[in-house]
Amino acid sequence: MNGERKTLTYWMSRRVEEELRNIVKGDLLINQPMKEYTSFRVGGLADVIVFPEYIEYLIGTIKYLSRERIPYFILGNGTNLLVRDGGIRGVVIDLSHGFKRVELLKEDNSSLIFAEAGVPLVSLIKFAIDHSLSGLEFAAGIPGTVGGGLVMNAGGSLGELKDITQSVTILNPRGEITTKKQEDLRFSYRNLQLPRNSIILSAVFRLKIDNQLHIRERVQKILVKRKETQPMDLPNAGSIFKNPEGVSAGKLIDEAGLKGIRIGGDRVSELNANFILNPGNAAAQDILSLIEKIQQKVYQKTGFMLEPEIRIVGEN
Ligand SMILES: Cc1cc2nc3c(=O)[nH]c(=O)nc-3n(C[C@H](O)[C@H](O)[C@H](O)COP(=O)(O)OP(=O)(O)OC[C@H]3O[C@@H](n4cnc5c(N)ncnc54)[C@H](O)[C@@H]3O)c2cc1C
């Protein structure tokens, strides 16, 4: 967007607003504070948020925005996002009003679950437990959606979504749908490389039949451990930085003496040094300054340059 601030009128002339409303068919909201759509509770206004509920309306929306050269951004549950204070220009597409179908597909001895992008991971895990399917336990407590989880290759030391993904169905900006098999997907640590402006529509996960009680116990154990090691009381976006190979980012931050430091309203969590907590009134800029300060101090003390895990989006 070549740095120029396009006004809301530019994107949302009455013609564009009317055409978009007709195409989206679901809700369309103007000037929405992104702080209400993210777990960090920061972020300026998004020009427009749309909530298409069905695939044909989503395809229509994408084709329209591409044709009109209006930028768009896909929102999952907003739990890995830091939206800057200037907000998001163009259109935010939120799939949470639809795209919630989960189905069991049977094949040989293993079992496959089909899930649409807007399904919360917590619902997917519950579905797996209800059908005595194991393999998703590692994702217990991750507050994202299937779409956001895949883009982030969400997980931890016990596993990542890539380990159980059989295929992912993707919509490109021209409105074409393709399904890619695991071996053709470029997963890496906290990332899935997708063609620009593509949208994940759904995925198939390969799980294994197991004792339901044992699966439930494993999930409970992971949730208890999360409670012990992760702050739950204040808005945050989970781990801020990726772990450098073989080292914990939290440990490096701790070693640099930064646990609990503050800038503006934010602080680094005392329970987990890789979490930044928003006491409620922080600006995105406060958090960005803290991130920069942590990077500098950790680099000076340890020689590691920490790379953000969270996605930083929007305008200053
Ligand atoms: C308390 C807490 C604990 C957490 N613990 C973990 C953890 O243990 N492990 C871990 O990996 N993460 C963790 N996270 C981070 C976060 O929950 C995950 O990264 C999650 O997968 C993000 O999903 P989301 O739906 O919220 O995505 P969002 O934050 O909404 O989006 C993330 C990215 O995905 C893109 N995106 C979302 N949906 C789609 C789609 N359908 N198509 C294309 N692009 C899309 C967005 O544009 C954005 O770039 C934690 C977060 C919190 C707040």
Ligand as a Chemical Component Dictionary entry (heavy atoms), coordinates in Angstrom:
data_LIG
# 
_chem_comp.id                   LIG 
_chem_comp.type                 NON-POLYMER 
_chem_comp.pdbx_formal_charge   0 
_chem_comp.three_letter_code    LIG 
# 
loop_
_chem_comp_atom.comp_id 
_chem_comp_atom.atom_id 
_chem_comp_atom.alt_atom_id 
_chem_comp_atom.type_symbol 
_chem_comp_atom.charge 
_chem_comp_atom.model_Cartn_x 
_chem_comp_atom.model_Cartn_y 
_chem_comp_atom.model_Cartn_z 
_chem_comp_atom.pdbx_ordinal 
LIG C1  C1  C 0 -2.498 -18.354 26.122 1  
LIG C2  C2  C 0 -1.946 -18.760 24.780 2  
LIG C3  C3  C 0 -1.259 -19.959 24.654 3  
LIG C4  C4  C 0 -0.742 -20.348 23.423 4  
LIG N1  N1  N 0 -0.066 -21.534 23.335 5  
LIG C5  C5  C 0 0.438  -21.916 22.148 6  
LIG C6  C6  C 0 1.168  -23.149 22.028 7  
LIG O1  O1  O 0 1.336  -23.895 22.985 8  
LIG N2  N2  N 0 1.658  -23.487 20.812 9  
LIG C7  C7  C 0 1.477  -22.687 19.718 10 
LIG O2  O2  O 0 1.944  -23.041 18.622 11 
LIG N3  N3  N 0 0.801  -21.522 19.789 12 
LIG C8  C8  C 0 0.282  -21.114 20.970 13 
LIG N4  N4  N 0 -0.395 -19.926 21.060 14 
LIG C9  C9  C 0 -0.500 -19.058 19.879 15 
LIG C10 C10 C 0 -1.771 -19.264 19.034 16 
LIG O3  O3  O 0 -2.852 -19.722 19.822 17 
LIG C11 C11 C 0 -1.541 -20.238 17.896 18 
LIG O4  O4  O 0 -0.528 -19.794 17.029 19 
LIG C12 C12 C 0 -2.820 -20.449 17.085 20 
LIG O5  O5  O 0 -2.640 -21.513 16.211 21 
LIG C13 C13 C 0 -3.240 -19.223 16.274 22 
LIG O6  O6  O 0 -4.521 -19.486 15.739 23 
LIG P1  P1  P 0 -5.581 -18.323 15.500 24 
LIG O7  O7  O 0 -6.799 -18.933 14.922 25 
LIG O8  O8  O 0 -5.776 -17.537 16.736 26 
LIG O9  O9  O 0 -4.827 -17.474 14.395 27 
LIG P2  P2  P 0 -4.673 -15.896 14.279 28 
LIG O10 O10 O 0 -3.865 -15.405 15.434 29 
LIG O11 O11 O 0 -5.985 -15.262 14.057 30 
LIG O12 O12 O 0 -3.818 -15.797 12.939 31 
LIG C14 C14 C 0 -2.486 -16.266 12.879 32 
LIG C15 C15 C 0 -2.034 -16.198 11.418 33 
LIG O13 O13 O 0 -2.771 -17.148 10.665 34 
LIG C16 C16 C 0 -3.421 -16.511 9.561  35 
LIG N5  N5  N 0 -4.694 -17.232 9.358  36 
LIG C17 C17 C 0 -5.629 -17.538 10.277 37 
LIG N6  N6  N 0 -6.598 -18.281 9.724  38 
LIG C18 C18 C 0 -6.278 -18.440 8.425  39 
LIG C19 C19 C 0 -6.880 -19.112 7.324  40 
LIG N7  N7  N 0 -8.029 -19.783 7.426  41 
LIG N8  N8  N 0 -6.254 -19.065 6.111  42 
LIG C20 C20 C 0 -5.095 -18.389 5.953  43 
LIG N9  N9  N 0 -4.482 -17.716 6.963  44 
LIG C21 C21 C 0 -5.066 -17.763 8.170  45 
LIG C22 C22 C 0 -3.599 -15.064 9.986  46 
LIG O14 O14 O 0 -3.706 -14.212 8.853  47 
LIG C23 C23 C 0 -2.306 -14.843 10.763 48 
LIG O15 O15 O 0 -1.241 -14.574 9.881  49 
LIG C24 C24 C 0 -0.929 -19.518 22.294 50 
LIG C25 C25 C 0 -1.638 -18.311 22.415 51 
LIG C26 C26 C 0 -2.145 -17.929 23.642 52 
LIG C27 C27 C 0 -2.909 -16.643 23.750 53 
# 
loop_
_chem_comp_bond.comp_id 
_chem_comp_bond.atom_id_1 
_chem_comp_bond.atom_id_2 
_chem_comp_bond.value_order 
_chem_comp_bond.pdbx_ordinal 
LIG C1  C2  SING 1  
LIG C2  C3  SING 2  
LIG C2  C26 DOUB 3  
LIG C3  C4  DOUB 4  
LIG C4  N1  SING 5  
LIG C4  C24 SING 6  
LIG N1  C5  DOUB 7  
LIG C5  C6  SING 8  
LIG C5  C8  SING 9  
LIG C6  O1  DOUB 10 
LIG C6  N2  SING 11 
LIG N2  C7  SING 12 
LIG C7  O2  DOUB 13 
LIG C7  N3  SING 14 
LIG N3  C8  DOUB 15 
LIG C8  N4  SING 16 
LIG N4  C9  SING 17 
LIG N4  C24 SING 18 
LIG C9  C10 SING 19 
LIG C10 O3  SING 20 
LIG C10 C11 SING 21 
LIG C11 O4  SING 22 
LIG C11 C12 SING 23 
LIG C12 O5  SING 24 
LIG C12 C13 SING 25 
LIG C13 O6  SING 26 
LIG O6  P1  SING 27 
LIG P1  O7  DOUB 28 
LIG P1  O8  SING 29 
LIG P1  O9  SING 30 
LIG O9  P2  SING 31 
LIG P2  O10 DOUB 32 
LIG P2  O11 SING 33 
LIG P2  O12 SING 34 
LIG O12 C14 SING 35 
LIG C14 C15 SING 36 
LIG C15 O13 SING 37 
LIG C15 C23 SING 38 
LIG O13 C16 SING 39 
LIG C16 N5  SING 40 
LIG C16 C22 SING 41 
LIG N5  C17 SING 42 
LIG N5  C21 SING 43 
LIG C17 N6  DOUB 44 
LIG N6  C18 SING 45 
LIG C18 C19 SING 46 
LIG C18 C21 DOUB 47 
LIG C19 N7  SING 48 
LIG C19 N8  DOUB 49 
LIG N8  C20 SING 50 
LIG C20 N9  DOUB 51 
LIG N9  C21 SING 52 
LIG C22 O14 SING 53 
LIG C22 C23 SING 54 
LIG C23 O15 SING 55 
LIG C24 C25 DOUB 56 
LIG C25 C26 SING 57 
LIG C26 C27 SING 58 
# 
